[in-house]
Amino acid sequence: MLLRHAERIRGSQAERQVGSIAGFRLFVADNMLRGPEIVLKGAGDYTAKVTDTALGTIRSVKHTIQHLDETSANLAQNIIDTRKRLFDTQVQVEAPFEYAERLASLARRQQEIADHLDLTKDQAPSGLDGEPNEPPSEDDAQAAPNPDGPGSS
């Protein structure tokens, strides 16, 4: 019966309750990647494989039920390990940044350089591109020395 339900549900990505066993509701569900599988639903969901034979499928369901204690122990250990990693991570997050002073001094130095080079303004730095940003006024032209020498106008 489980095999027939599995074949009918294949490719539909649906789930159908087909009964109950050992206090679990028994479903046949289609998994897009693995195909049909048996799902035992109680406090949690547990899956068993659908095999080529009815006997193989029943053995898979029995194996899933019989190893719930092992699964529970593994999950409990995973919770303990995760809590320890969480605690260790919180300690690291709350610790002061060991390079904070160096970072602050480098940030100050970078700001000094930017202020000195006048990089914080929305204009190109004066004198770097070889061309003035605006035409010189008449006062600037008279004050500027002549590159050809005096009196060569």
N, CA, C and O atoms as a DFTB+ gen file, in Angstrom:
612 C
 N C O
     1  1       0.812      -1.182       0.000
     2  2       0.000       0.000       0.000
     3  2       0.867       1.263       0.000
     4  3       0.559       2.211      -0.721
     5  1       1.951       1.296       0.797
     6  2       2.837       2.456       0.833
     7  2       3.487       2.695      -0.523
     8  3       3.641       3.836      -0.960
     9  1       3.870       1.593      -1.188
    10  2       4.505       1.735      -2.500
    11  2       3.534       2.322      -3.522
    12  3       3.932       3.140      -4.352
    13  1       2.267       1.914      -3.472
    14  2       1.265       2.457      -4.404
    15  2       1.067       3.954      -4.171
    16  3       1.014       4.739      -5.118
    17  1       0.957       4.337      -2.898
    18  2       0.814       5.765      -2.580
    19  2       2.046       6.540      -3.045
    20  3       1.926       7.643      -3.579
    21  1       3.220       5.964      -2.843
    22  2       4.454       6.626      -3.248
    23  2       4.498       6.835      -4.756
    24  3       4.908       7.898      -5.222
    25  1       4.081       5.838      -5.516
    26  2       4.081       5.969      -6.976
    27  2       3.061       7.005      -7.446
    28  3       3.322       7.739      -8.399
    29  1       1.910       7.072      -6.791
    30  2       0.889       8.048      -7.182
    31  2       1.328       9.481      -6.899
    32  3       0.983      10.407      -7.633
    33  1       2.097       9.647      -5.819
    34  2       2.469      10.993      -5.383
    35  2       3.760      11.479      -6.050
    36  3       4.073      12.668      -5.978
    37  1       4.501      10.598      -6.687
    38  2       5.793      10.938      -7.309
    39  2       5.631      12.118      -8.279
    40  3       4.758      12.110      -9.147
    41  1       6.489      13.127      -8.112
    42  2       6.493      14.287      -8.993
    43  2       5.466      15.361      -8.661
    44  3       5.468      16.420      -9.287
    45  1       4.592      15.114      -7.695
    46  2       3.537      16.090      -7.386
    47  2       3.945      17.081      -6.299
    48  3       3.284      18.104      -6.117
    49  1       5.028      16.789      -5.576
    50  2       5.494      17.585      -4.440
    51  2       4.381      17.764      -3.398
    52  3       4.310      18.788      -2.718
    53  1       3.523      16.757      -3.289
    54  2       2.414      16.785      -2.344
    55  2       2.720      15.854      -1.175
    56  3       3.754      15.186      -1.146
    57  1       1.813      15.824      -0.225
    58  2       1.954      14.993       0.959
    59  2       0.570      14.446       1.296
    60  3      -0.418      15.179       1.256
    61  1       0.503      13.163       1.627
    62  2      -0.797      12.541       1.913
    63  2      -0.655      11.650       3.153
    64  3       0.244      10.813       3.226
    65  1      -1.559      11.842       4.129
    66  2      -1.550      10.980       5.307
    67  2      -2.156       9.637       4.922
    68  3      -3.217       9.562       4.303
    69  1      -1.424       8.547       5.320
    70  2      -1.883       7.204       4.955
    71  2      -2.149       6.325       6.165
    72  3      -2.547       5.171       6.006
    73  1      -1.941       6.842       7.376
    74  2      -2.193       6.033       8.569
    75  2      -1.385       6.530       9.745
    76  3      -0.953       7.682       9.786
    77  1      -1.185       5.621      10.720
    78  2      -0.374       5.952      11.891
    79  2       0.348       4.691      12.351
    80  3      -0.100       3.571      12.104
    81  1       1.483       4.902      13.028
    82  2       2.272       3.788      13.538
    83  2       3.079       4.287      14.735
    84  3       3.693       5.352      14.675
    85  1       3.074       3.516      15.815
    86  2       3.844       3.803      17.029
    87  2       3.618       5.227      17.548
    88  3       4.554       5.862      18.034
    89  1       2.405       5.724      17.451
    90  2       2.096       7.062      17.949
    91  2       2.424       8.186      16.970
    92  3       2.241       9.358      17.299
    93  1       2.891       7.859      15.809
    94  2       3.211       8.856      14.783
    95  2       2.162       8.821      13.686
    96  3       1.633       7.760      13.355
    97  1       1.863       9.981      13.126
    98  2       1.044      10.017      11.914
    99  2       1.962       9.677      10.753
   100  3       3.085      10.176      10.683
   101  1       1.504       8.847       9.858
   102  2       2.316       8.331       8.752
   103  2       1.882       9.005       7.452
   104  3       0.716       8.938       7.065
   105  1       2.839       9.655       6.785
   106  2       2.564      10.361       5.539
   107  2       3.457       9.813       4.436
   108  3       4.559       9.328       4.691
   109  1       2.967       9.897       3.218
   110  2       3.802       9.680       2.043
   111  2       3.938      11.053       1.402
   112  3       2.937      11.702       1.100
   113  1       5.188      11.504       1.192
   114  2       5.432      12.837       0.650
   115  2       6.421      12.732      -0.496
   116  3       7.289      11.860      -0.512
   117  1       6.275      13.627      -1.442
   118  2       7.212      13.671      -2.562
   119  2       8.255      14.736      -2.270
   120  3       7.931      15.903      -2.045
   121  1       9.499      14.318      -2.279
   122  2      10.616      15.233      -2.113
   123  2      11.162      15.515      -3.506
   124  3      11.483      14.584      -4.244
   125  1      11.270      16.761      -3.866
   126  2      11.662      17.128      -5.217
   127  2      13.008      16.509      -5.614
   128  3      13.176      16.099      -6.762
   129  1      13.950      16.435      -4.700
   130  2      15.281      15.921      -5.029
   131  2      15.412      14.415      -4.859
   132  3      16.086      13.757      -5.652
   133  1      14.776      13.868      -3.837
   134  2      14.972      12.445      -3.524
   135  2      13.794      11.562      -3.927
   136  3      13.880      10.339      -3.811
   137  1      12.713      12.145      -4.392
   138  2      11.553      11.343      -4.749
   139  2      10.668      11.084      -3.542
   140  3      10.817      11.744      -2.514
   141  1       9.739      10.122      -3.654
   142  2       8.810       9.857      -2.556
   143  2       9.535       9.347      -1.306
   144  3      10.536       8.637      -1.400
   145  1       9.018       9.718      -0.153
   146  2       9.558       9.241       1.115
   147  2       8.429       9.141       2.124
   148  3       7.372       9.752       1.968
   149  1       8.681       8.349       3.171
   150  2       7.716       8.179       4.256
   151  2       8.090       9.191       5.330
   152  3       9.255       9.295       5.713
   153  1       7.103       9.936       5.814
   154  2       7.341      10.934       6.854
   155  2       6.544      10.544       8.083
   156  3       5.331      10.348       8.010
   157  1       7.232      10.431       9.215
   158  2       6.596      10.151      10.504
   159  2       6.505      11.479      11.238
   160  3       7.519      12.137      11.468
   161  1       5.288      11.874      11.607
   162  2       5.102      13.166      12.264
   163  2       4.585      12.949      13.667
   164  3       3.577      12.278      13.890
   165  1       5.295      13.530      14.591
   166  2       4.920      13.532      16.000
   167  2       5.336      14.895      16.532
   168  3       4.930      15.927      15.997
   169  1       6.153      14.897      17.591
   170  2       6.702      16.159      18.072
   171  2       7.668      16.736      17.048
   172  3       7.871      17.949      16.985
   173  1       8.263      15.854      16.243
   174  2       9.150      16.256      15.152
   175  2       8.800      15.467      13.905
   176  3       7.918      14.609      13.928
   177  1       9.486      15.759      12.828
   178  2       9.284      15.017      11.583
   179  2      10.503      14.140      11.326
   180  3      11.642      14.591      11.448
   181  1      10.254      12.893      10.973
   182  2      11.321      11.928      10.698
   183  2      11.016      11.263       9.371
   184  3       9.866      10.924       9.094
   185  1      12.037      11.074       8.550
   186  2      11.799      10.503       7.221
   187  2      12.398       9.111       7.108
   188  3      13.416       8.796       7.723
   189  1      11.737       8.293       6.307
   190  2      12.221       6.955       5.974
   191  2      12.180       6.838       4.449
   192  3      11.368       7.488       3.790
   193  1      13.044       6.021       3.910
   194  2      13.128       5.876       2.456
   195  2      12.047       4.947       1.930
   196  3      11.651       3.986       2.589
   197  1      11.588       5.251       0.751
   198  2      10.718       4.332       0.011
   199  2      11.656       3.517      -0.870
   200  3      12.385       4.072      -1.692
   201  1      11.635       2.211      -0.697
   202  2      12.517       1.343      -1.481
   203  2      11.728       0.639      -2.579
   204  3      10.541       0.901      -2.770
   205  1      12.394      -0.248      -3.289
   206  2      11.748      -0.967      -4.398
   207  2      10.738      -2.006      -3.927
   208  3       9.844      -2.391      -4.680
   209  1      10.877      -2.461      -2.685
   210  2       9.979      -3.501      -2.180
   211  2       9.247      -3.015      -0.936
   212  3       9.711      -2.113      -0.238
   213  1       8.101      -3.624      -0.672
   214  2       7.330      -3.280       0.521
   215  2       8.114      -3.626       1.786
   216  3       8.101      -2.865       2.753
   217  1       8.794      -4.769       1.779
   218  2       9.582      -5.185       2.943
   219  2      10.701      -4.182       3.225
   220  3      10.946      -3.834       4.380
   221  1      11.367      -3.725       2.190
   222  2      12.436      -2.734       2.367
   223  2      11.922      -1.421       2.928
   224  3      12.574      -0.802       3.769
   225  1      10.755      -0.993       2.465
   226  2      10.163       0.249       2.961
   227  2       9.774       0.109       4.426
   228  3      10.021       1.016       5.220
   229  1       9.161      -1.030       4.798
   230  2       8.780      -1.263       6.199
   231  2      10.033      -1.306       7.077
   232  3      10.029      -0.758       8.179
   233  1      11.090      -1.941       6.609
   234  2      12.346      -1.987       7.387
   235  2      12.902      -0.576       7.592
   236  3      13.413      -0.257       8.665
   237  1      12.802       0.249       6.577
   238  2      13.268       1.628       6.689
   239  2      12.463       2.398       7.733
   240  3      13.027       3.163       8.515
   241  1      11.142       2.198       7.746
   242  2      10.282       2.853       8.740
   243  2      10.627       2.356      10.140
   244  3      10.753       3.159      11.065
   245  1      10.783       1.036      10.309
   246  2      11.139       0.468      11.626
   247  2      12.492       1.007      12.097
   248  3      12.656       1.360      13.265
   249  1      13.438       1.066      11.194
   250  2      14.770       1.581      11.536
   251  2      14.666       3.023      12.031
   252  3      15.304       3.396      13.015
   253  1      13.869       3.820      11.350
   254  2      13.697       5.215      11.753
   255  2      13.111       5.298      13.159
   256  3      13.577       6.091      13.977
   257  1      12.092       4.484      13.450
   258  2      11.451       4.501      14.763
   259  2      12.408       3.998      15.840
   260  3      12.489       4.584      16.919
   261  1      13.128       2.922      15.554
   262  2      14.021       2.329      16.547
   263  2      15.225       3.216      16.867
   264  3      15.817       3.088      17.938
   265  1      15.579       4.082      15.981
   266  2      16.749       4.929      16.221
   267  2      16.392       6.349      16.656
   268  3      17.223       7.254      16.579
   269  1      15.151       6.540      17.113
   270  2      14.758       7.864      17.597
   271  2      15.538       8.253      18.846
   272  3      15.863       9.427      19.026
   273  1      15.848       7.276      19.724
   274  2      16.635       7.582      20.919
   275  2      18.018       8.093      20.527
   276  3      18.524       9.055      21.106
   277  1      18.617       7.440      19.540
   278  2      19.935       7.862      19.052
   279  2      19.846       9.256      18.420
   280  3      20.718      10.099      18.629
   281  1      18.795       9.483      17.655
   282  2      18.591      10.792      17.027
   283  2      18.401      11.862      18.095
   284  3      18.937      12.965      17.986
   285  1      17.632      11.525      19.130
   286  2      17.404      12.461      20.229
   287  2      18.706      12.795      20.948
   288  3      18.957      13.957      21.266
   289  1      19.532      11.790      21.205
   290  2      20.818      12.018      21.868
   291  2      21.724      12.888      21.002
   292  3      22.405      13.780      21.509
   293  1      21.730      12.627      19.699
   294  2      22.554      13.442      18.792
   295  2      22.100      14.888      18.782
   296  3      22.921      15.805      18.798
   297  1      20.780      15.092      18.756
   298  2      20.256      16.452      18.759
   299  2      20.567      17.162      20.075
   300  3      20.889      18.351      20.081
   301  1      20.472      16.435      21.186
   302  2      20.799      17.034      22.483
   303  2      22.267      17.446      22.524
   304  3      22.596      18.514      23.040
   305  1      23.148      16.613      21.986
   306  2      24.572      16.957      21.939
   307  2      24.805      18.153      21.021
   308  3      25.622      19.021      21.331
   309  1      24.102      18.205      19.906
   310  2      24.225      19.359      18.995
   311  2      23.805      20.647      19.684
   312  3      24.419      21.695      19.482
   313  1      22.754      20.569      20.502
   314  2      22.294      21.751      21.238
   315  2      23.360      22.203      22.228
   316  3      23.640      23.397      22.335
   317  1      23.958      21.258      22.951
   318  2      25.017      21.595      23.913
   319  2      26.194      22.239      23.195
   320  3      26.716      23.258      23.647
   321  1      26.612      21.653      22.086
   322  2      27.743      22.194      21.315
   323  2      27.434      23.588      20.772
   324  3      28.290      24.472      20.794
   325  1      26.219      23.775      20.291
   326  2      25.832      25.074      19.742
   327  2      25.796      26.136      20.824
   328  3      26.217      27.270      20.595
   329  1      25.299      25.782      21.996
   330  2      25.284      26.743      23.109
   331  2      26.697      27.126      23.521
   332  3      26.954      28.287      23.839
   333  1      27.618      26.165      23.521
   334  2      29.011      26.464      23.856
   335  2      29.624      27.401      22.816
   336  3      30.314      28.358      23.166
   337  1      29.369      27.118      21.533
   338  2      29.900      27.994      20.479
   339  2      29.298      29.395      20.591
   340  3      29.984      30.391      20.362
   341  1      28.009      29.467      20.945
   342  2      27.355      30.755      21.124
   343  2      28.013      31.529      22.264
   344  3      28.291      32.721      22.127
   345  1      28.264      30.856      23.387
   346  2      28.912      31.508      24.523
   347  2      30.301      32.002      24.126
   348  3      30.659      33.143      24.420
   349  1      31.087      31.154      23.460
   350  2      32.435      31.536      23.028
   351  2      32.394      32.726      22.074
   352  3      33.238      33.619      22.145
   353  1      31.418      32.730      21.194
   354  2      31.284      33.821      20.233
   355  2      30.893      35.115      20.940
   356  3      31.391      36.186      20.592
   357  1      30.002      35.025      21.932
   358  2      29.601      36.221      22.675
   359  2      30.787      36.808      23.431
   360  3      30.924      38.029      23.513
   361  1      31.646      35.954      23.983
   362  2      32.838      36.438      24.675
   363  2      33.730      37.192      23.700
   364  3      34.257      38.252      24.037
   365  1      33.905      36.657      22.490
   366  2      34.738      37.327      21.487
   367  2      34.129      38.653      21.050
   368  3      34.843      39.637      20.862
   369  1      32.803      38.677      20.887
   370  2      32.138      39.904      20.441
   371  2      32.253      40.992      21.506
   372  3      32.434      42.164      21.176
   373  1      32.150      40.617      22.769
   374  2      32.199      41.595      23.848
   375  2      33.615      42.031      24.192
   376  3      33.789      43.039      24.877
   377  1      34.629      41.308      23.741
   378  2      36.012      41.668      24.022
   379  2      36.374      42.930      23.245
   380  3      35.872      43.151      22.143
   381  1      37.246      43.757      23.822
   382  2      37.648      44.960      23.090
   383  2      38.473      44.581      21.851
   384  3      39.183      43.576      21.836
   385  1      38.356      45.403      20.837
   386  2      39.089      45.182      19.596
   387  2      40.561      45.452      19.870
   388  3      40.916      46.551      20.294
   389  1      41.414      44.480      19.638
   390  2      42.813      44.600      20.043
   391  2      43.590      45.625      19.226
   392  3      44.644      46.080      19.669
   393  1      43.109      45.993      18.071
   394  2      43.818      46.970      17.240
   395  2      43.097      48.314      17.197
   396  3      43.292      49.084      16.257
   397  1      42.272      48.607      18.194
   398  2      41.462      49.825      18.192
   399  2      42.335      51.080      18.179
   400  3      42.058      52.010      17.422
   401  1      43.390      51.123      19.009
   402  2      44.256      52.299      19.053
   403  2      44.970      52.504      17.726
   404  3      45.052      53.628      17.230
   405  1      45.478      51.443      17.159
   406  2      46.188      51.535      15.876
   407  2      45.228      52.001      14.782
   408  3      45.585      52.845      13.960
   409  1      44.024      51.458      14.770
   410  2      43.023      51.853      13.782
   411  2      42.680      53.335      13.931
   412  3      42.580      54.053      12.936
   413  1      42.499      53.793      15.170
   414  2      42.160      55.200      15.407
   415  2      43.302      56.109      14.953
   416  3      43.054      57.147      14.340
   417  1      44.549      55.734      15.245
   418  2      45.675      56.582      14.837
   419  2      45.813      56.609      13.323
   420  3      46.117      57.656      12.752
   421  1      45.596      55.481      12.665
   422  2      45.665      55.462      11.204
   423  2      44.527      56.256      10.582
   424  3      44.715      56.912       9.558
   425  1      43.349      56.201      11.192
   426  2      42.224      56.990      10.689
   427  2      42.517      58.480      10.842
   428  3      42.202      59.266       9.948
   429  1      43.121      58.878      11.975
   430  2      43.500      60.288      12.167
   431  2      44.538      60.707      11.132
   432  3      44.450      61.790      10.553
   433  1      45.516      59.843      10.907
   434  2      46.566      60.146       9.920
   435  2      45.980      60.271       8.513
   436  3      46.364      61.157       7.750
   437  1      45.058      59.387       8.181
   438  2      44.406      59.453       6.872
   439  2      43.645      60.773       6.732
   440  3      43.673      61.388       5.666
   441  1      42.971      61.210       7.785
   442  2      42.239      62.476       7.734
   443  2      43.203      63.652       7.586
   444  3      42.922      64.598       6.850
   445  1      44.346      63.594       8.289
   446  2      45.343      64.651       8.147
   447  2      45.839      64.746       6.707
   448  3      45.969      65.839       6.156
   449  1      46.112      63.598       6.109
   450  2      46.589      63.580       4.723
   451  2      45.510      64.108       3.787
   452  3      45.798      64.900       2.890
   453  1      44.282      63.678       3.990
   454  2      43.184      64.143       3.143
   455  2      42.994      65.652       3.291
   456  3      42.758      66.344       2.300
   457  1      43.095      66.173       4.528
   458  2      42.967      67.613       4.740
   459  2      44.120      68.353       4.071
   460  3      43.918      69.406       3.466
   461  1      45.319      67.808       4.178
   462  2      46.494      68.442       3.586
   463  2      46.398      68.467       2.058
   464  3      46.768      69.457       1.428
   465  1      45.910      67.398       1.476
   466  2      45.792      67.319       0.021
   467  2      44.502      67.940      -0.486
   468  3      44.286      68.038      -1.694
   469  1      43.648      68.356       0.431
   470  2      42.375      68.975       0.076
   471  2      41.498      68.013      -0.729
   472  3      40.838      68.422      -1.685
   473  1      41.493      66.717      -0.335
   474  2      40.742      65.700      -1.059
   475  2      39.286      65.618      -0.639
   476  3      38.500      64.908      -1.268
   477  1      38.919      66.322       0.399
   478  2      37.549      66.210       0.876
   479  2      36.589      67.112       0.125
   480  3      35.377      67.016       0.319
   481  1      37.102      67.983      -0.726
   482  2      36.231      68.872      -1.487
   483  2      35.819      68.207      -2.774
   484  3      36.440      67.240      -3.214
   485  1      34.774      68.724      -3.374
   486  2      34.243      68.148      -4.608
   487  2      34.974      68.650      -5.843
   488  3      34.462      68.512      -6.954
   489  1      36.122      69.212      -5.682
   490  2      36.865      69.702      -6.831
   491  2      38.212      69.004      -6.894
   492  3      38.679      68.430      -5.910
   493  1      38.820      69.061      -8.052
   494  2      40.130      68.442      -8.217
   495  2      41.145      69.232      -7.416
   496  3      41.001      70.447      -7.282
   497  1      42.162      68.585      -6.883
   498  2      43.196      69.302      -6.136
   499  2      43.904      70.290      -7.054
   500  3      44.226      69.967      -8.198
   501  1      44.144      71.497      -6.545
   502  2      44.770      72.517      -7.383
   503  2      46.245      72.229      -7.570
   504  3      46.932      71.783      -6.651
   505  1      46.713      72.488      -8.765
   506  2      48.135      72.355      -9.056
   507  2      48.576      70.965      -9.447
   508  3      49.737      70.795      -9.819
   509  1      47.737      69.977      -9.386
   510  2      48.169      68.620      -9.711
   511  2      47.999      68.283     -11.185
   512  3      48.753      67.471     -11.722
   513  1      47.032      68.888     -11.840
   514  2      46.771      68.506     -13.219
   515  2      47.476      69.394     -14.236
   516  3      47.363      69.151     -15.437
   517  1      48.190      70.402     -13.795
   518  2      48.953      71.233     -14.704
   519  2      48.136      72.352     -15.315
   520  3      48.721      73.249     -15.921
   521  1      46.857      72.351     -15.195
   522  2      46.001      73.399     -15.741
   523  2      45.250      74.032     -14.581
   524  3      44.796      73.325     -13.682
   525  1      45.117      75.317     -14.587
   526  2      44.367      75.970     -13.508
   527  2      42.892      75.630     -13.625
   528  3      42.381      75.361     -14.712
   529  1      42.217      75.646     -12.479
   530  2      40.797      75.321     -12.457
   531  2      39.958      76.439     -13.054
   532  3      38.882      76.191     -13.598
   533  1      40.453      77.682     -12.952
   534  2      39.746      78.813     -13.523
   535  2      40.777      79.739     -14.153
   536  3      41.942      79.728     -13.754
   537  1      40.365      80.539     -15.129
   538  2      41.345      81.420     -15.780
   539  2      41.890      82.433     -14.780
   540  3      41.158      82.907     -13.911
   541  1      43.173      82.766     -14.902
   542  2      43.760      83.737     -13.962
   543  2      43.172      85.126     -14.186
   544  3      42.852      85.519     -15.307
   545  1      43.044      85.841     -13.098
   546  2      42.552      87.211     -13.204
   547  2      43.693      88.100     -13.692
   548  3      44.834      87.650     -13.798
   549  1      43.385      89.357     -13.986
   550  2      44.423      90.271     -14.477
   551  2      45.473      90.507     -13.412
   552  3      46.652      90.665     -13.729
   553  1      45.053      90.533     -12.126
   554  2      46.001      90.748     -11.038
   555  2      46.968      89.580     -10.964
   556  3      48.162      89.780     -10.741
   557  1      46.457      88.329     -11.153
   558  2      47.312      87.142     -11.112
   559  2      48.277      87.155     -12.282
   560  3      49.433      86.763     -12.126
   561  1      47.830      87.599     -13.456
   562  2      48.682      87.616     -14.644
   563  2      49.817      88.599     -14.473
   564  3      50.931      88.325     -14.918
   565  1      49.568      89.761     -13.829
   566  2      50.627      90.745     -13.621
   567  2      51.589      90.279     -12.556
   568  3      52.783      90.566     -12.643
   569  1      51.109      89.568     -11.552
   570  2      51.958      89.132     -10.443
   571  2      52.781      87.910     -10.809
   572  3      53.835      87.678     -10.217
   573  1      52.323      87.128     -11.772
   574  2      53.033      85.899     -12.133
   575  2      54.264      86.232     -12.957
   576  3      54.200      87.083     -13.844
   577  1      55.400      85.566     -12.675
   578  2      56.603      85.835     -13.463
   579  2      56.451      85.277     -14.870
   580  3      55.753      84.283     -15.072
   581  1      57.085      85.894     -15.820
   582  2      57.037      85.473     -17.208
   583  2      58.033      84.336     -17.390
   584  3      59.202      84.506     -17.044
   585  1      57.629      83.197     -17.910
   586  2      58.559      82.079     -18.039
   587  2      59.654      82.331     -19.070
   588  3      60.685      81.658     -19.032
   589  1      59.464      83.289     -19.999
   590  2      60.489      83.559     -21.024
   591  2      61.522      84.551     -20.537
   592  3      62.486      84.839     -21.246
   593  1      61.344      85.062     -19.374
   594  2      62.307      86.044     -18.846
   595  2      61.677      87.419     -18.830
   596  3      60.614      87.640     -19.410
   597  1      62.354      88.350     -18.152
   598  2      61.795      89.681     -18.052
   599  2      61.864      90.410     -19.398
   600  3      62.832      90.307     -20.151
   601  1      60.804      91.136     -19.649
   602  2      60.755      91.988     -20.816
   603  2      60.554      91.256     -22.127
   604  3      60.827      91.853     -23.168
   605  1      60.114      90.051     -22.163
   606  2      59.943      89.342     -23.409
   607  2      58.492      89.292     -23.852
   608  3      58.088      88.325     -24.498
   609  1      57.693      90.302     -23.526
   610  2      56.303      90.328     -23.913
   611  2      56.109      90.660     -25.338
   612  3      54.973      90.718     -25.809
